[in-house]
């Protein structure tokens, strides 16, 4: 029995991931063609790397909210941890690693690793909570991280890294560089990020998330989401599986923060405040919980739209709040859900595959 080649590519188990990969690569090719022809404005070009960063952070949050079922409002906090760690790493390596792409790769890896470790430490007490309590604690974590970085001073000279807290008491030697200056954030950092690096990071994030979702651990995570008691009854370690999803989400947020911050010479910690966490959650909810392709599309649209419609910028958060409320109402409308299911079955149901004897 021979299977149709297309059915193996777009089969039920791989259709979603194939569509996601094709979408990302198609958008990359289209953008490169438009850039080479000079069709993109400077405003749109400046948003390419931030779009990639927010997309990676949203994919990570969807792993946490959509797949694991835990409401995390601290994604911006993990972005700031990864971002500032990457900036420090890049500054320290600037003298020994002259290749920009190599230094960017190392810095992103360091940012993702440190954010993942912080996520693991946070998950120990946090994942014992559920629902609103979990959301409140993760929200508090994001605010605490922002406050800590706002009071942090880090410099680097020939003798190594120097650190002070609350007050700037650093006395750097000759040729020393101030990396983080408290409320002023970073300054004079060499920009390393690129659109190509952002697309590669999105693809890596999709590979990590999809391979986890369709693995034994991923099925265990979804089982815990659907019914913790039933999952524990059949021998699944609920705490371990929830922690895995939380750490992956935090690590991807850290990588996204690294990509974002290394795209600018100066970024303050206030950039990663509560509003940023809510915006990322909006990208996830609007794109669909557990739907990575929808998350990519919604992130691109919602990051680009405010810049293209600046006259509505004062009402952006109000519009996002209304969109969230509308999505919640629509998603709980049984008639609409039934219609959507009937439409999907009618137009996208798997057709019988002819076989050759």
C-alpha positions in Angstrom: 0.0 0.0 0.0 1.6 3.3 -1.1 0.7 6.5 0.6 0.3 9.8 -1.2 3.3 12.0 -0.6 1.1 15.0 0.2 -0.8 13.0 2.8 2.4 12.3 4.7 3.3 16.0 4.7 -0.1 17.3 5.6 -1.3 14.4 7.6 -3.2 15.1 10.9 0.0 14.8 13.0 2.2 17.1 11.0 -0.2 19.4 9.2 -0.1 22.1 11.8 3.7 22.2 12.1 4.1 22.1 8.3 1.8 25.0 7.8 3.7 27.0 10.5 7.1 26.3 8.9 5.8 27.1 5.4 4.2 30.4 6.7 7.4 31.6 8.4 9.6 30.7 5.4 7.2 32.3 2.9 7.0 35.5 4.9 10.8 35.6 5.1 11.1 35.3 1.3 8.5 37.9 0.7 10.1 40.4 3.1 13.5 39.8 1.5 12.1 40.4 -1.9 10.4 43.6 -0.8 13.6 44.8 1.0 15.8 44.2 -2.0 13.3 46.1 -4.2 13.2 49.0 -1.7 9.4 48.6 -1.3 9.5 48.6 2.6 9.6 51.9 4.5 12.1 52.5 7.2 9.3 52.3 9.7 8.3 48.8 8.7 11.9 47.7 8.4 12.6 48.8 12.0 9.8 46.5 13.2 11.0 43.3 11.6 13.3 42.2 14.5 10.7 43.2 17.3 8.1 41.2 15.4 10.3 38.2 15.5 11.1 38.7 19.2 7.5 39.0 20.2 6.5 36.0 18.0 9.0 33.8 19.9 7.8 35.1 23.3 4.2 34.5 22.2 5.0 30.9 21.0 6.6 30.3 24.4 3.6 31.7 26.3 1.2 29.6 24.1 3.1 26.6 25.3 2.4 27.6 28.8 -1.2 29.0 28.5 -2.5 27.0 25.6 -0.8 23.6 26.0 -0.2 23.5 29.8 -3.3 25.5 30.7 -1.5 27.7 33.2 -2.1 31.5 33.0 1.3 33.2 33.1 1.3 37.0 33.3 5.1 37.3 33.8 6.4 36.6 30.3 7.8 40.1 30.0 9.8 39.5 33.2 11.5 36.5 31.6 12.1 38.6 28.5 13.9 41.2 30.6 16.0 38.5 32.4 17.1 37.0 29.1 17.6 40.4 27.5 19.8 42.0 30.1 21.7 38.7 30.6 22.4 38.7 26.8 23.5 42.3 26.8 26.0 41.7 29.7 27.3 38.6 27.9 27.7 40.4 24.6 29.6 43.3 26.2 31.9 40.9 28.1 32.6 38.9 24.9 33.1 42.0 22.6 36.9 41.9 23.0 37.4 38.2 22.6 34.6 37.2 20.1 34.8 39.6 17.1 32.2 37.8 15.0 28.8 39.5 15.4 26.7 36.5 14.5 28.7 34.2 16.8 28.4 36.6 19.7 24.7 37.0 19.0 24.2 33.2 19.1 26.1 32.9 22.4 24.3 35.8 23.9 20.8 34.4 23.0 21.8 31.0 24.3 23.0 32.6 27.6 19.8 34.7 27.9 17.6 31.6 27.2 19.5 29.5 29.7 19.4 32.0 32.5 15.7 32.8 31.9 15.0 29.0 31.9 16.9 28.6 35.2 14.9 31.5 36.8 11.8 29.9 35.4 12.6 26.6 37.1 13.3 28.3 40.4 10.0 30.3 40.2 8.0 27.2 39.2 8.8 25.4 42.4 6.5 27.5 44.5 4.3 29.1 41.8 3.0 25.9 40.2 1.5 24.8 43.4 -1.1 27.4 42.8 -3.9 27.4 40.2 -6.0 29.8 38.3 -6.2 33.4 39.4 -3.6 32.8 42.2 -1.0 31.6 39.7 -1.7 34.6 37.4 -1.3 37.1 40.4 2.0 35.5 41.5 3.5 35.5 37.9 2.3 39.1 37.5 4.1 40.0 40.8 7.3 38.2 39.6 7.4 40.4 36.4 7.0 43.6 38.5 9.7 42.5 40.9 12.1 41.7 38.1 11.5 45.1 36.6 12.1 46.8 40.0 15.3 44.9 40.6 16.8 45.8 37.2 15.7 49.4 37.6 18.0 49.5 40.7 20.9 47.5 39.2 24.3 48.9 38.0 26.7 46.7 36.1 30.0 47.7 34.6 32.9 46.0 32.9 36.6 46.8 32.8 39.9 45.0 32.5 39.5 43.4 36.0 36.1 41.9 35.2 32.4 42.6 35.9 31.4 45.1 38.7 28.0 45.2 40.3 26.2 47.6 42.6 22.6 47.9 43.8 20.3 50.9 44.4 23.2 53.4 44.3 25.9 53.6 41.6 29.1 53.0 43.6 31.0 51.5 40.7 34.5 52.8 40.0 35.6 51.4 36.7 39.2 51.3 35.5 40.6 52.9 32.4 38.6 51.8 29.3 35.7 50.5 31.5 32.2 50.3 30.1 28.9 50.9 31.9 26.6 48.2 30.7 23.4 48.7 32.9 22.8 52.0 34.5 19.8 51.5 36.7 16.6 53.3 35.5 18.5 54.4 32.4 18.8 50.8 31.3 21.5 49.9 28.8 23.5 52.4 26.8 26.0 52.2 24.0 25.4 48.5 23.3 26.5 47.2 19.9 23.5 46.1 18.0 23.8 42.5 16.7 20.2 41.3 15.9 19.0 40.9 12.4 15.8 39.8 10.7 17.4 36.6 9.4 18.5 35.7 13.0 14.9 36.4 14.2 13.4 34.1 11.6 15.9 31.3 12.5 14.9 31.8 16.2 11.2 31.5 15.3 11.9 28.2 13.5 13.9 26.9 16.4 11.1 27.9 18.8 8.6 26.1 16.6 10.8 23.0 16.4 11.1 22.9 20.2 7.4 23.4 20.9 6.1 21.1 18.3 8.5 18.3 19.2 7.5 18.7 22.8 3.8 18.8 22.1 3.8 15.6 20.1 6.1 13.7 22.5 5.2 11.6 25.5 6.0 14.5 27.8 3.7 16.8 25.7 0.8 14.3 25.9 1.4 14.2 29.7 1.3 18.0 29.9 -2.0 18.1 28.1 -3.4 15.3 30.3 -2.5 17.4 33.4 -4.2 20.4 31.8 -7.4 18.5 31.1 -7.6 16.7 34.5 -4.9 16.8 37.1 -6.4 14.2 39.3 -6.9 11.7 36.5 -3.4 12.3 35.2 -1.9 11.7 38.7 -4.0 8.6 39.1 -2.4 7.0 36.0 1.1 7.7 37.3 1.9 11.1 35.6 4.1 13.4 37.8 2.0 16.5 37.5 4.5 18.9 39.1 7.3 17.7 36.8 5.2 18.0 33.6 3.9 21.5 34.5 7.5 22.6 35.4 8.7 21.4 32.0 6.2 23.5 30.1 6.9 26.5 32.4 10.7 26.3 31.9 10.4 25.9 28.1 8.1 29.0 28.0 10.6 31.0 30.2 13.6 29.9 28.1 11.9 31.0 24.8 10.9 34.3 26.4 14.6 34.8 27.5 15.8 34.1 23.9 13.2 36.6 22.6 14.3 39.2 25.1 17.9 38.7 24.0 17.0 39.1 20.3 15.0 42.3 21.1 17.5 44.0 23.3 20.5 43.4 21.0 18.5 45.2 18.3 18.8 48.5 20.2 21.7 50.4 21.7 19.6 51.5 24.7 16.7 49.8 26.4 15.2 50.5 29.9 13.7 47.9 32.2 10.4 49.6 32.0 10.0 48.4 28.5 9.2 44.9 30.0 6.4 46.0 32.3 2.9 44.6 32.9 1.5 46.0 29.7 4.1 44.0 27.7 3.0 40.8 29.4 -0.7 41.6 28.6 0.2 42.4 25.0 1.9 39.0 24.5 -1.1 37.3 26.1 -3.4 39.1 23.6 -1.3 37.8 20.8 -1.8 34.3 22.1 -5.5 34.5 22.8 -6.3 36.2 19.5 -4.3 33.6 17.6 -5.9 30.8 19.4 -4.8 28.8 22.5 -2.5 26.0 21.3 -2.5 27.3 17.8 1.1 28.3 16.9 0.3 29.4 13.3 -2.5 31.6 14.6 -0.1 33.1 17.2 2.4 34.0 14.5 -0.2 35.7 12.4 -1.8 37.6 15.3 1.6 38.8 16.6 2.6 40.1 13.2 -0.7 42.0 12.8 -0.9 43.4 16.3 2.7 44.6 16.3 2.5 46.2 12.9 -1.0 47.7 13.2 -0.3 50.3 15.9 2.6 51.7 14.0 0.6 51.8 10.8 -2.3 53.5 12.6 -0.5 55.9 14.9 -3.6 58.1 15.2 -5.2 55.3 17.3 -2.1 54.8 19.5 -3.8 56.5 22.5 -6.5 53.9 22.4 -4.4 50.8 21.8 -4.7 49.2 25.2 -8.5 49.9 25.2 -8.8 48.2 21.8 -6.8 45.2 23.0 -9.0 44.9 26.1 -12.1 45.0 23.9 -10.6 42.4 21.6 -9.9 40.1 24.5 -13.5 40.4 25.8 -14.9 39.7 22.4 -12.7 36.6 21.9 -13.7 35.3 25.3 -17.4 35.8 24.5 -17.1 34.3 21.1 -15.1 31.3 22.3 -17.8 30.5 24.8 -20.7 30.8 22.3 -21.9 27.3 21.7 -23.7 28.2 18.4 -20.5 29.7 17.0 -18.4 26.8 18.1 -20.8 24.3 16.6 -20.9 26.2 13.3 -17.0 26.4 13.2 -16.8 22.7 13.9 -19.3 21.9 11.1 -17.4 24.2 8.7 -14.1 22.6 9.5 -15.5 19.1 9.0 -17.1 20.1 5.8 -14.2 21.9 4.2 -11.1 20.6 5.9 -11.9 17.0 6.9 -9.4 14.4 5.8 -10.4 12.9 2.4 -10.0 9.2 1.7 -6.6 8.5 0.1 -6.6 6.3 -2.9 -4.3 3.4 -2.8 -2.5 1.5 -5.6 -2.5 -2.2 -5.6 
